Amino acid sequence: MSSARIHLASASLYLLVACASDGGDVPEAEPIEPNPAPPGTPWNTLAEWRLFEDVERQLPASSVLPFEVNSVLYADDAEKQRFVWLPEGSKIGFRATERWEFPPGSILVKTFWFPNDARDLSAGRRLIETRLLVNEPEGWVGHTYVYSDAQRDAALLLTGRTVDVDWVDATGSERRQKYEVPNAFDCQSCHGTKPNTLPLGARTRQLERETDYGAGLENQIDHMASLGWFDAAPPSPRERLVDPHSAGPITERARAYLDANCAHCHSDRGKAESTGLWLEYERTDPISGDPSDWGVCKFPTSAGQASGGLDYDIVPGDPDASILVYRVAATAAAVKMPPLLTRLADGHGVQVLREWILSMPPRSCD
């Protein structure tokens, strides 16, 4: 399904909430206010958090804001919806390039789902899981909720789970796959271990884009600023990732893909720091960056047999000789990158990386 179609779907959801709040066609109801769980004792069901007016339809409470990101983390072709809630009167520490600093009590919400038929969103969808990232007094804590077959609510998951999913993709192909729902420990592999757990996508370069909040397209960050959510006025222009699957310049598309899918570990502060392969957006700048940082003619330090018999992370002009492409295209647990609970390779992402390496002037690394 195209990102444009998903964008329209999430916009329509928010329009329903807007109508409910301004006397439109949806009957007025008493506004639901979020009900954060006491630190360390998450609610047993998603509904108890009261983050949604309607859990099944993913209609957020009036104080819960939907948002979208420019470059998504691949999750076995699942679609996602994102929301954020701040305690009343609190503010986000805005940062132009670094991660935003969220106030205590903030909740980030991400729901994973599959369309019944990606060619026709009106055919409905299957909600799989909703993940909460809650900024508790001792730091960010993750909780995962898995939906029942009835889809009306989701229950707290303490261990991982495999969910069978049947759906039709955008080509009309019938898909049957197993989707892995992570446990809290699995989430720390990307977000970091306590007390250094951090949000990943909620930052300027990811949220600098347009969304429809009920009055036509408007900039998400400007909308948040209009709500008084920041400690300082966001400057303009702002850093912005492109959609890796858009028609933009291939270098920018590849940099955005790596930033969202790899940089949480491959940075000088991540779990893969010792590899010397740093894939954050600022490190992959072709003008100011060092190509060896992002793998050009770099001999891997720890890939071992996972290198597929190849010698260098990236061989300019030759994706088939590049370990980066080999590992992103792999599905074996000991080889694939990123090392998530995915079962499928990200074919679109692999294609972006291949095109990027092909665009580099060929050179020998020997």
N, C-alpha and C positions, 0 to 999 in steps of 0.2 A: 504494500500500500504506500502511496506517495506521502511525503511529509505534509504536502499541502492539504490532502484529504484529512489527515489526522488533525491538522491545525483547525480546519473547519469544524470537525467534530467537537473538539474541546471548546471552540468558540461558541457553538450552539448550546453546549451544556451551561456555559456561563450566562448566556442570554436568558435561559429559563430562570436562573436565580435573579437576574436583574429585573425580569418581569414581575417576579414574586414580590420584589421589594419596592416597586414603583407603581403598583396598582394595575398591572397589565392583566393578561388573560389568565395567568395562573392564580388561583385563590390565595388570598393573604393567609399567612400562618404566623404563629409566634416564632420569632427568630431563635434559632438554636445557637447557643454559645458553647464553644469548646470546653471540654471538661478534662484537663490534663490529669493523668494519674499521679499519685504520690511517687517521688523518686524511688527507684528500685523496685516498685511494685506495679508493673504495667497491668492495665485492664485485661480481662480475659477475652473480650471481644472488641472489634474495631468500633462498633456502634457506641460503646461506652465512652469513647473519647469525644464523641459529638463533634467531629470534624466535618461531617457531612449532613446536609438536610435529608438526603436520601442516599444510603450507601450503595444500593444496587445500581442506581443511575449515576453515581459519582457526582452528585450535586453538592458542592461545598457549602458549608455554613457561611453566613454573610460576611464574617470576618476572616474567612480562609480564602486566600488568593490563588487562583490557578496561574501557572507560568509554564513556559516552554524553554528549551535550550537549543542552541544552534547545532551542536555536535553531540550525538547520543552514544552512550555505552551500549554495545551490542549485547543482546540477551536472547539468543536463539529465536530471532524474528518476532519476539513479543513486542507489542506496542506499549506505550507508557503515558500516563498522565501524572502531572506534578502539581503540588500545592504547597503553600507555606502559610504558617500562622505565627503571629507575634503576640505576646502578652500586651494588653492595652497600655499605651503610653511608652512602650519600649522602642528602642531604635537600633538599626543595624549600623555597625561601623563600616561605612562605605570605603572600599579600596579600589583604585583604578585598575590595578593589575594583580595584586595579591588577593587572597581569599577574603571574602567579607567576614566581619566579626559579628556574629549573631548574639543577641541578648539572651540571658538565661531564660529558660522556659520556652524558647522557640521550638517549633515542630516543623520539620520538612517531611512531606508525604509523597510517596511514589507508588502508583498502582500499575501492575503489569497485567496485560490482557491480550487476547487474540480475537480478531473478528471471526464471526462464523463464515463470512464470505468477504474477502478483502475487496472484491469488485463492487460490493453493495453494502455500505455501512448500515443501511436500514434493516439488514438481515439479522442484526443483533451481534452480541459478542459474548465471550466467556471471560469473566474476571478470574484471575489466578491468585494473585497475592497483592497485598499492600504493605509496603515497608515504611516504618516511621523512624525518623532520626530525631531524638529529643535531646535538647541541650539542658541536661540536669546539672545540679550544683557541682558535681565532680567531673563534668564533661559530657560529651555527646554519647548517647546510648541508642542502640538500634533495637527495634522490635519488628517482628514479621507476623502478619496475619494472613491466613489462607481461607479462601472463600469456600463456602459449602456449595453443593450442587444446586441448591435453591437460589444462590447468588444474593441473598438479602443481607447477609452479614459475613464476617470473617472472624475466625478464631485464632487466638495467639498460638504461635508455633514455637516450641522449645527445641525441637530437633529438625533436621532437614527432611524434606519429603519430595517424592517424585510424583508428578501429576501427568496423566495421559491427556493429550490435547489432539482433537480432530478439528481441522479447519480447511478452508479453501483459500489459496493464495491469489495474488493479483493476476497470475497467469491462468487461473482456472484449475490449477492442479490441486487434487485432494491431498492434504497433508495429514499424516499421523505421526506424532512425535512425543517423546517424553521430555517434560520440562522439569528442571531441578530447582526446587525452592530452597534457598540457603538457610542455615541456622545463624545465630548471632555471631558465632566464631568465624564463619565463612565471610560475613560482612566485613569483619575487621581486616581481612586480607587486602581489601581495597581502601577502606576508610581509615585504616590504622588501628593499632591496639590501644586500649585504655592506658593512660588518660589522654593519649594523643589522637583519638578518633576525630575525624574532621569531615564536614560535607565536601563533596567534590564539584558538583555542577553549579552550585549557587554562587556565581561570581560574575564580574562585569562582562568578560568576553563571551560568556555563555548566554547571559540574559539580555544582552544588547540586541534586541530584535523586537518585532511588532506582534501584538496579540489583540484580539477583539474582546474588549471587556463590556461590550453591550452598546457602544456608540461608534463602532467602526474601528479600524486598525489604529493602534497607538503604541508608542514605545513602552515596553514593559518597565524599564528603569525609571522613565519619566513618570509613569503611572504610580509606581511605588513612592517616588518622591512627592507626588501630589497628595499621597496619603499620610505624609509626615513620617515615613519609615526610616529615613537616613539621618545620621548625625551631622551630615554636611551635604550641601547641594552637589550632586554628581556633575563633574565637568563635561564638556562636549568639545570636540568629538571624543568617542570612547572606543577602546579596543573591542574588536568583534571577530569571532570565529565565523567562517563560512560553513555552510552545510556541506559535509564531505561528498554528498551524493547529488550536489547541484551541478550547474554547468560552469562554475567558477574556475579560476586558474588552478591547475593541478597541484602546484606546490602548496597553495593555501589550503586546498582540500585535504591533502595528505597531512599537513601540519595540524589541522583541526582534528582529523581522525586520530592521530597519534596522541594529541593532547587529551582527548576524551577517553581513549581506550587503553592507553599504555603509560601515560605520564604519572598516574597516581603511584606507580611503583618505580618507574624509570625516571627518577629525578635525583638531585643530590641530597634529597631529604626522604626518599622513598625506600621501600624494602629492597629494591634492586640497585641501590646507590653504588655498591661495590663493583657492579658490572661496568661502570663508566659509560653506559649507554643511556643518555639523558634525552627524553623525548617531549619535554614540556614545550609549549608553543614558543616561549621566548628563547629557548635553546636551539630551536630548529630554524631560526631566521637565516635565510641563505646569504644575506648581506653582512650581518654582524656576527653570526654564529660560526662555530668551528665544526666543519662537516664530520670530523672524527667523533664529536660528541654524539651525533645521531647515527653513527655506525658506518660512515663511508670508509671503506677499506680498513675497517676496524676488526681485528681478530677477537672473537668473543672470549671472555674470561671464565665463564662458568657453564657454557651450553653443553659441553661434553658430547655424548651420543645424540643429544637432541638437536645438534646442528645439521643432521642429515648428511654428514660427510662433506658439508660445504665449509669454506674457510673464512668468509668475511660476512659481517652483518649486512652490509650493502655493497654491492659491486655496481658502480654507476653504469647505466645502460643495459644491465643484465639482471633482471629480476629473478630468473631461474637459478642464478648462482648466488643469490642473496638469502642469508639465513633468516632475515626479517620476514620475507614473504613466505618462506618455507614453514616457519613456526606459526604465523597467523593463519595459514591455510590448513594447519594440522588439526586433528581431532583427538589424537592420543593424549591421555592425561599427562604423560611425562614429557611431551613435546610441545603442546599447543601454548600459544600466547594470545591474549592474557590467560593466566592459569585459573580461570573461573569455573563454575559448575556448568558450563555450557557443553552441549553435545554436538552442536553444529558449527561449522566454520562460517565466518562472516564473508560470504562470497563478494558482496559489494565492497567491503573494506579491502579485501585482497586485491580486487581490481583497481581500486584507488591507489594502493601502494605500488602495484605493478606499473601503472601509468606514470606515477611519480618517478620511479627508478628509471623507466625507459626515457623519460624526459631529460635525465641527466646526461651531460656529454660523456660518452663511453671512455673509460680509462682502465688500464690494468692495475690491479692491486698488488701484483707480485713484485 
